[in-house]
Amino acid sequence: MTNVNRVKSKIYNLKTLQDVVGKWKKNGEKVVFSNGCFDIVHRGHIEILAQSADLGSKLIVGINSDESVKNLKGTSRPIINEESRAILIASLSFIDAVVLFNEATPFNLIKTLKPNVLAKGGDYSLSSIVGRDIVEANGGEVKLIPFITGYSSTGVIDKIKKLK
């Protein structure tokens, strides 16, 4: 298998991923889930995702679709299309699966996949994390990864605008 095909093989639709997660759990894997837009990937994303991967044996990353990003961040976003964002995130060696979602939040993904751990960046509060109730009701845990100040996609975009 070529490296490009190996990367693309980590990108799933929800139904297929649900089956894969079932097999992982049956084999005793600890499944971690995190999500984001990942419009312009930066150091903060990488560190949060890498630390999320350390919380279990399999890491799933939910990525907002182009439609979802547009609805959340405005008509000028995303900068990078969903297929490219999915390939970029899937290329990270510590990520086992990537799945796109059209909704504003990953609630349906979390409800379907029932990860053992739900990880988000420290710019969130535990009470504001979507899907927390589902994960905890299924015996899982929710973890906040320390936020790295000074790194955001919006910050990068604003910096580029100032250069013009």
C-alpha positions as CSV (number, residue, x, y, z in Angstrom):
1,M,0.0,0.0,0.0
2,T,1.4,3.5,-0.9
3,N,1.7,6.1,1.9
4,V,-1.0,8.2,0.3
5,N,-3.4,5.2,0.3
6,R,-2.4,4.4,3.9
7,V,-3.3,8.0,4.9
8,K,-6.6,8.0,3.0
9,S,-7.5,4.6,4.6
10,K,-7.8,6.3,7.9
11,I,-10.7,8.5,6.7
12,Y,-14.0,6.8,7.4
13,N,-17.7,7.4,7.1
14,L,-19.6,7.1,10.3
15,K,-21.2,3.6,9.7
16,T,-17.9,2.0,8.8
17,L,-16.1,3.7,11.7
18,Q,-18.8,2.5,14.1
19,D,-18.0,-1.1,13.0
20,V,-14.2,-0.5,13.4
21,V,-14.6,1.0,16.8
22,G,-16.7,-2.0,17.9
23,K,-13.8,-4.3,16.9
24,W,-11.3,-2.1,18.6
25,K,-13.3,-2.1,21.9
26,K,-13.8,-5.9,21.6
27,N,-10.0,-6.2,21.4
28,G,-9.6,-4.1,24.6
29,E,-8.5,-0.8,22.9
30,K,-9.1,2.4,24.8
31,V,-10.7,4.8,22.2
32,V,-10.2,8.5,22.5
33,F,-12.2,11.1,20.5
34,S,-11.4,14.7,19.8
35,N,-12.7,17.1,17.2
36,G,-12.2,20.5,15.5
37,C,-12.3,22.4,12.3
38,F,-8.6,22.3,11.7
39,D,-8.9,25.0,9.0
40,I,-5.3,26.0,9.2
41,V,-3.4,23.4,11.2
42,H,-0.9,24.9,13.7
43,R,1.3,23.8,16.7
44,G,-1.7,24.1,19.1
45,H,-3.7,21.6,17.1
46,I,-0.7,19.1,16.9
47,E,0.1,19.3,20.6
48,I,-3.6,18.9,21.7
49,L,-4.1,15.9,19.3
50,A,-0.8,14.3,20.3
51,Q,-1.6,14.6,24.0
52,S,-5.1,13.3,23.3
53,A,-3.5,10.2,21.6
54,D,-1.6,9.6,24.8
55,L,-4.9,9.1,26.7
56,G,-5.7,5.8,25.0
57,S,-4.6,3.3,22.3
58,K,-6.8,4.6,19.4
59,L,-7.5,8.2,18.5
60,I,-10.4,9.3,16.4
61,V,-10.6,12.9,15.2
62,G,-13.9,14.4,14.0
63,I,-13.6,17.2,11.5
64,N,-16.3,19.7,10.7
65,S,-17.3,19.6,7.1
66,D,-17.0,22.7,4.8
67,E,-20.7,23.3,5.4
68,S,-20.3,23.1,9.1
69,V,-17.3,25.4,9.2
70,K,-19.1,28.0,7.0
71,N,-22.1,27.9,9.4
72,L,-19.8,28.3,12.4
73,K,-17.2,30.8,11.2
74,G,-18.7,32.7,8.3
75,T,-18.8,32.5,4.5
76,S,-15.1,33.2,4.1
77,R,-14.2,30.0,5.8
78,P,-13.0,27.3,5.6
79,I,-9.7,28.3,4.0
80,I,-8.8,24.7,3.3
81,N,-11.4,22.3,2.0
82,E,-12.7,19.3,4.0
83,E,-10.9,16.6,1.9
84,S,-7.6,18.4,2.3
85,R,-8.1,18.9,6.0
86,A,-9.1,15.3,6.5
87,I,-6.0,14.1,4.6
88,L,-3.7,16.4,6.6
89,I,-5.0,15.2,10.0
90,A,-5.0,11.6,8.9
91,S,-1.4,11.9,7.9
92,L,-0.4,12.3,11.5
93,S,1.1,9.0,12.7
94,F,-0.7,9.0,16.1
95,I,-4.2,9.4,14.6
96,D,-6.0,6.2,13.8
97,A,-9.3,7.4,12.3
98,V,-10.8,10.6,10.9
99,V,-14.5,11.2,10.2
100,L,-16.2,14.3,8.8
101,F,-19.4,15.7,10.3
102,N,-21.9,18.2,8.9
103,E,-23.5,19.3,12.2
104,A,-22.4,22.3,14.3
105,T,-21.2,19.8,17.0
106,P,-19.9,16.2,17.1
107,F,-22.8,15.2,19.3
108,N,-24.1,12.5,16.9
109,L,-20.6,11.1,16.4
110,I,-20.0,10.8,20.1
111,K,-23.4,9.3,20.6
112,T,-22.8,6.7,17.9
113,L,-19.1,5.9,18.7
114,K,-19.2,6.1,22.5
115,P,-15.5,6.7,23.0
116,N,-13.8,5.8,26.3
117,V,-12.3,9.2,26.5
118,L,-13.4,12.6,25.1
119,A,-10.5,15.1,24.8
120,K,-10.7,18.8,24.1
121,G,-8.4,21.8,24.4
122,G,-8.1,23.7,27.6
123,D,-9.9,26.7,26.0
124,Y,-13.1,24.8,26.8
125,S,-14.7,24.2,30.3
126,L,-15.8,20.7,31.2
127,S,-19.4,21.9,31.5
128,S,-19.4,23.2,27.9
129,I,-18.1,20.1,26.2
130,V,-20.6,18.6,23.9
131,G,-21.1,14.8,24.4
132,R,-19.7,14.9,28.0
133,D,-22.9,13.4,29.3
134,I,-22.9,10.6,26.8
135,V,-19.2,9.6,27.5
136,E,-19.6,9.8,31.3
137,A,-22.9,7.8,31.2
138,N,-21.1,5.0,29.4
139,G,-18.3,4.9,32.0
140,G,-15.9,7.1,30.1
141,E,-14.0,10.2,31.0
142,V,-13.6,13.7,29.7
143,K,-10.2,15.3,29.6
144,L,-9.0,18.9,29.0
145,I,-5.7,19.2,27.3
146,P,-3.8,22.4,28.3
147,F,-4.3,25.2,25.8
148,I,-1.2,26.6,24.2
149,T,-1.6,30.4,24.2
150,G,-0.9,32.3,21.0
151,Y,-1.9,29.5,18.5
152,S,-5.2,29.7,16.7
153,S,-6.3,29.5,13.0
154,T,-8.1,32.8,13.4
155,G,-4.9,34.3,14.7
156,V,-2.9,33.0,11.7
157,I,-5.5,34.4,9.3
158,D,-5.5,37.8,11.1
159,K,-1.7,37.9,10.8
160,I,-1.8,37.2,7.1
161,K,-4.4,40.0,6.6
162,K,-2.1,42.4,8.3
163,L,0.7,41.5,5.9
164,K,-1.4,42.7,2.9
